[in-house]
Amino acid sequence: MVRRWAKEHDEAGNRNFPGNGKQDLTPEQKEIQELEKALQQAEMEIKILKKAVIIFSKEDNKYSGS
């Protein structure tokens, strides 16, 4: 069994242990991760802006005299 593991390790090279539990990703997979992260950031910014619009619209009504 150990010989099989050693053989698999020799065949796979550094791909077996890329370090710190991180997977070796293809360029496409890396791009997908970056795009997903950017999408999350944009969604969070939209949420914040929507809340800001609500807050500022309430303040405008407070001073408009209506």
N, CA, C and O atoms as a DFTB+ gen file, in Angstrom:
264 C
 N C O
     1  1       0.826      -1.181       0.000
     2  2       0.000       0.000       0.000
     3  2       0.873       1.249       0.000
     4  3       0.587       2.198      -0.730
     5  1       1.918       1.267       0.793
     6  2       2.802       2.431       0.851
     7  2       3.481       2.637      -0.491
     8  3       3.682       3.771      -0.925
     9  1       3.830       1.547      -1.143
    10  2       4.465       1.676      -2.462
    11  2       3.522       2.336      -3.464
    12  3       3.941       3.156      -4.280
    13  1       2.232       1.962      -3.391
    14  2       1.254       2.573      -4.293
    15  2       1.152       4.069      -4.026
    16  3       1.093       4.867      -4.962
    17  1       1.132       4.451      -2.753
    18  2       1.061       5.869      -2.401
    19  2       2.287       6.615      -2.905
    20  3       2.185       7.722      -3.434
    21  1       3.446       5.990      -2.733
    22  2       4.684       6.625      -3.199
    23  2       4.655       6.786      -4.716
    24  3       5.062       7.821      -5.243
    25  1       4.176       5.763      -5.411
    26  2       4.088       5.832      -6.869
    27  2       3.125       6.940      -7.295
    28  3       3.432       7.713      -8.202
    29  1       1.952       7.022      -6.639
    30  2       0.982       8.070      -6.962
    31  2       1.567       9.453      -6.688
    32  3       1.331      10.398      -7.440
    33  1       2.324       9.558      -5.612
    34  2       2.948      10.848      -5.284
    35  2       3.961      11.231      -6.352
    36  3       4.011      12.382      -6.784
    37  1       4.761      10.274      -6.774
    38  2       5.764      10.555      -7.805
    39  2       5.101      10.961      -9.120
    40  3       5.595      11.842      -9.823
    41  1       3.990      10.320      -9.447
    42  2       3.302      10.632     -10.696
    43  2       2.617      11.997     -10.643
    44  3       2.594      12.721     -11.638
    45  1       2.065      12.344      -9.491
    46  2       1.317      13.597      -9.371
    47  2       2.222      14.788      -9.105
    48  3       1.846      15.924      -9.393
    49  1       3.384      14.553      -8.571
    50  2       4.297      15.653      -8.280
    51  2       3.747      16.581      -7.209
    52  3       3.215      16.119      -6.199
    53  1       3.871      17.886      -7.421
    54  2       3.457      18.879      -6.429
    55  2       1.948      19.066      -6.346
    56  3       1.465      19.748      -5.442
    57  1       1.206      18.483      -7.256
    58  2      -0.246      18.670      -7.246
    59  2      -0.897      18.042      -6.023
    60  3      -1.990      18.450      -5.631
    61  1      -0.243      17.054      -5.413
    62  2      -0.828      16.402      -4.246
    63  2      -0.925      17.329      -3.052
    64  3      -1.917      17.301      -2.323
    65  1       0.081      18.143      -2.845
    66  2       0.135      18.996      -1.670
    67  2       0.458      20.427      -2.084
    68  3       1.608      20.854      -1.982
    69  1      -0.544      21.173      -2.552
    70  2      -0.272      22.537      -3.005
    71  2       0.051      23.489      -1.863
    72  3       0.562      24.580      -2.113
    73  1      -0.227      23.117      -0.631
    74  2       0.147      23.935       0.518
    75  2      -1.041      24.598       1.175
    76  3      -1.931      25.118       0.501
    77  1      -1.048      24.578       2.483
    78  2      -2.055      25.240       3.310
    79  2      -3.485      24.886       2.921
    80  3      -4.392      25.702       3.089
    81  1      -3.692      23.702       2.413
    82  2      -5.035      23.261       2.084
    83  2      -5.657      23.944       0.884
    84  3      -6.851      23.781       0.635
    85  1      -4.883      24.694       0.146
    86  2      -5.418      25.384      -1.025
    87  2      -5.281      24.480      -2.241
    88  3      -4.263      23.812      -2.427
    89  1      -6.308      24.472      -3.051
    90  2      -6.288      23.646      -4.246
    91  2      -5.564      24.370      -5.370
    92  3      -5.558      25.598      -5.445
    93  1      -4.954      23.575      -6.239
    94  2      -4.436      24.149      -7.478
    95  2      -5.636      24.396      -8.383
    96  3      -6.368      23.467      -8.724
    97  1      -5.829      25.640      -8.764
    98  2      -6.976      25.982      -9.598
    99  2      -6.523      26.301     -11.010
   100  3      -5.433      26.828     -11.231
   101  1      -7.374      25.974     -11.945
   102  2      -7.100      26.349     -13.329
   103  2      -7.332      27.855     -13.445
   104  3      -7.999      28.443     -12.593
   105  1      -6.795      28.480     -14.477
   106  2      -7.044      29.915     -14.659
   107  2      -8.540      30.242     -14.721
   108  3      -8.970      31.289     -14.236
   109  1      -9.325      29.350     -15.313
   110  2     -10.766      29.570     -15.397
   111  2     -11.405      29.535     -14.007
   112  3     -12.275      30.348     -13.695
   113  1     -10.966      28.584     -13.177
   114  2     -11.502      28.483     -11.824
   115  2     -11.119      29.707     -10.994
   116  3     -11.925      30.204     -10.207
   117  1      -9.896      30.187     -11.170
   118  2      -9.462      31.394     -10.460
   119  2     -10.307      32.586     -10.879
   120  3     -10.713      33.393     -10.043
   121  1     -10.571      32.695     -12.185
   122  2     -11.383      33.803     -12.685
   123  2     -12.804      33.726     -12.127
   124  3     -13.388      34.747     -11.763
   125  1     -13.354      32.516     -12.062
   126  2     -14.694      32.340     -11.508
   127  2     -14.718      32.779     -10.047
   128  3     -15.650      33.459      -9.619
   129  1     -13.698      32.393      -9.279
   130  2     -13.633      32.805      -7.879
   131  2     -13.565      34.320      -7.753
   132  3     -14.252      34.910      -6.918
   133  1     -12.743      34.946      -8.576
   134  2     -12.611      36.404      -8.534
   135  2     -13.929      37.080      -8.910
   136  3     -14.320      38.069      -8.290
   137  1     -14.609      36.549      -9.921
   138  2     -15.885      37.124     -10.341
   139  2     -16.959      36.948      -9.263
   140  3     -17.767      37.847      -9.031
   141  1     -16.959      35.784      -8.609
   142  2     -17.921      35.558      -7.534
   143  2     -17.668      36.517      -6.378
   144  3     -18.609      37.036      -5.777
   145  1     -16.397      36.750      -6.068
   146  2     -16.039      37.683      -5.001
   147  2     -16.468      39.103      -5.371
   148  3     -16.996      39.829      -4.529
   149  1     -16.244      39.502      -6.621
   150  2     -16.641      40.832      -7.082
   151  2     -18.165      40.977      -7.052
   152  3     -18.680      42.040      -6.704
   153  1     -18.879      39.921      -7.412
   154  2     -20.340      39.947      -7.376
   155  2     -20.839      40.122      -5.949
   156  3     -21.750      40.911      -5.701
   157  1     -20.250      39.395      -5.018
   158  2     -20.622      39.530      -3.610
   159  2     -20.411      40.956      -3.132
   160  3     -21.260      41.520      -2.441
   161  1     -19.278      41.536      -3.500
   162  2     -18.955      42.908      -3.108
   163  2     -19.984      43.877      -3.684
   164  3     -20.464      44.765      -2.980
   165  1     -20.319      43.712      -4.949
   166  2     -21.288      44.598      -5.600
   167  2     -22.667      44.466      -4.958
   168  3     -23.356      45.466      -4.758
   169  1     -23.070      43.238      -4.635
   170  2     -24.371      43.030      -3.993
   171  2     -24.417      43.697      -2.624
   172  3     -25.437      44.270      -2.242
   173  1     -23.305      43.621      -1.880
   174  2     -23.243      44.255      -0.575
   175  2     -23.328      45.778      -0.712
   176  3     -24.010      46.438       0.072
   177  1     -22.634      46.332      -1.710
   178  2     -22.674      47.775      -1.932
   179  2     -24.084      48.238      -2.303
   180  3     -24.528      49.294      -1.852
   181  1     -24.780      47.462      -3.113
   182  2     -26.153      47.801      -3.496
   183  2     -27.057      47.816      -2.263
   184  3     -27.889      48.710      -2.104
   185  1     -26.887      46.818      -1.394
   186  2     -27.673      46.758      -0.166
   187  2     -27.455      48.006       0.685
   188  3     -28.406      48.597       1.197
   189  1     -26.193      48.394       0.828
   190  2     -25.851      49.576       1.626
   191  2     -26.453      50.825       1.002
   192  3     -27.013      51.665       1.707
   193  1     -26.343      50.951      -0.302
   194  2     -26.891      52.130      -0.978
   195  2     -28.410      52.199      -0.852
   196  3     -28.963      53.286      -0.682
   197  1     -29.085      51.067      -0.931
   198  2     -30.539      51.055      -0.761
   199  2     -30.920      51.549       0.632
   200  3     -31.863      52.324       0.787
   201  1     -30.176      51.092       1.646
   202  2     -30.449      51.540       3.009
   203  2     -30.184      53.032       3.145
   204  3     -30.929      53.735       3.828
   205  1     -29.131      53.520       2.502
   206  2     -28.805      54.946       2.563
   207  2     -29.903      55.775       1.915
   208  3     -30.252      56.839       2.426
   209  1     -30.447      55.312       0.808
   210  2     -31.533      56.032       0.129
   211  2     -32.735      56.146       1.061
   212  3     -33.351      57.207       1.154
   213  1     -33.064      55.074       1.740
   214  2     -34.199      55.092       2.668
   215  2     -33.948      56.095       3.790
   216  3     -34.825      56.892       4.123
   217  1     -32.761      56.056       4.365
   218  2     -32.428      56.968       5.468
   219  2     -32.470      58.415       5.005
   220  3     -33.071      59.259       5.669
   221  1     -31.843      58.709       3.884
   222  2     -31.789      60.090       3.415
   223  2     -33.153      60.590       2.940
   224  3     -33.449      61.778       3.067
   225  1     -33.973      59.716       2.405
   226  2     -35.304      60.158       1.978
   227  2     -36.160      60.490       3.198
   228  3     -36.995      61.391       3.130
   229  1     -35.973      59.789       4.299
   230  2     -36.690      60.108       5.538
   231  2     -36.236      61.463       6.067
   232  3     -37.058      62.258       6.524
   233  1     -34.936      61.729       6.008
   234  2     -34.413      63.006       6.489
   235  2     -34.909      64.154       5.628
   236  3     -35.213      65.225       6.154
   237  1     -34.999      63.962       4.326
   238  2     -35.498      65.003       3.428
   239  2     -36.940      65.358       3.771
   240  3     -37.307      66.533       3.772
   241  1     -37.752      64.357       4.059
   242  2     -39.154      64.594       4.400
   243  2     -39.281      65.335       5.728
   244  3     -40.215      66.110       5.934
   245  1     -38.337      65.089       6.615
   246  2     -38.373      65.728       7.920
   247  2     -38.205      67.245       7.791
   248  3     -38.814      67.999       8.550
   249  1     -37.389      67.693       6.841
   250  2     -37.086      69.110       6.687
   251  2     -37.892      69.784       5.576
   252  3     -37.759      70.992       5.374
   253  1     -38.708      69.046       4.866
   254  2     -39.430      69.634       3.734
   255  2     -40.700      70.363       4.164
   256  3     -41.286      71.096       3.366
   257  1     -41.126      70.179       5.388
   258  2     -42.307      70.863       5.875
   259  2     -43.605      70.195       5.483
   260  3     -44.671      70.776       5.683
   261  1     -43.552      68.984       4.927
   262  2     -44.794      68.312       4.567
   263  2     -45.203      67.325       5.616
   264  3     -46.233      66.665       5.475
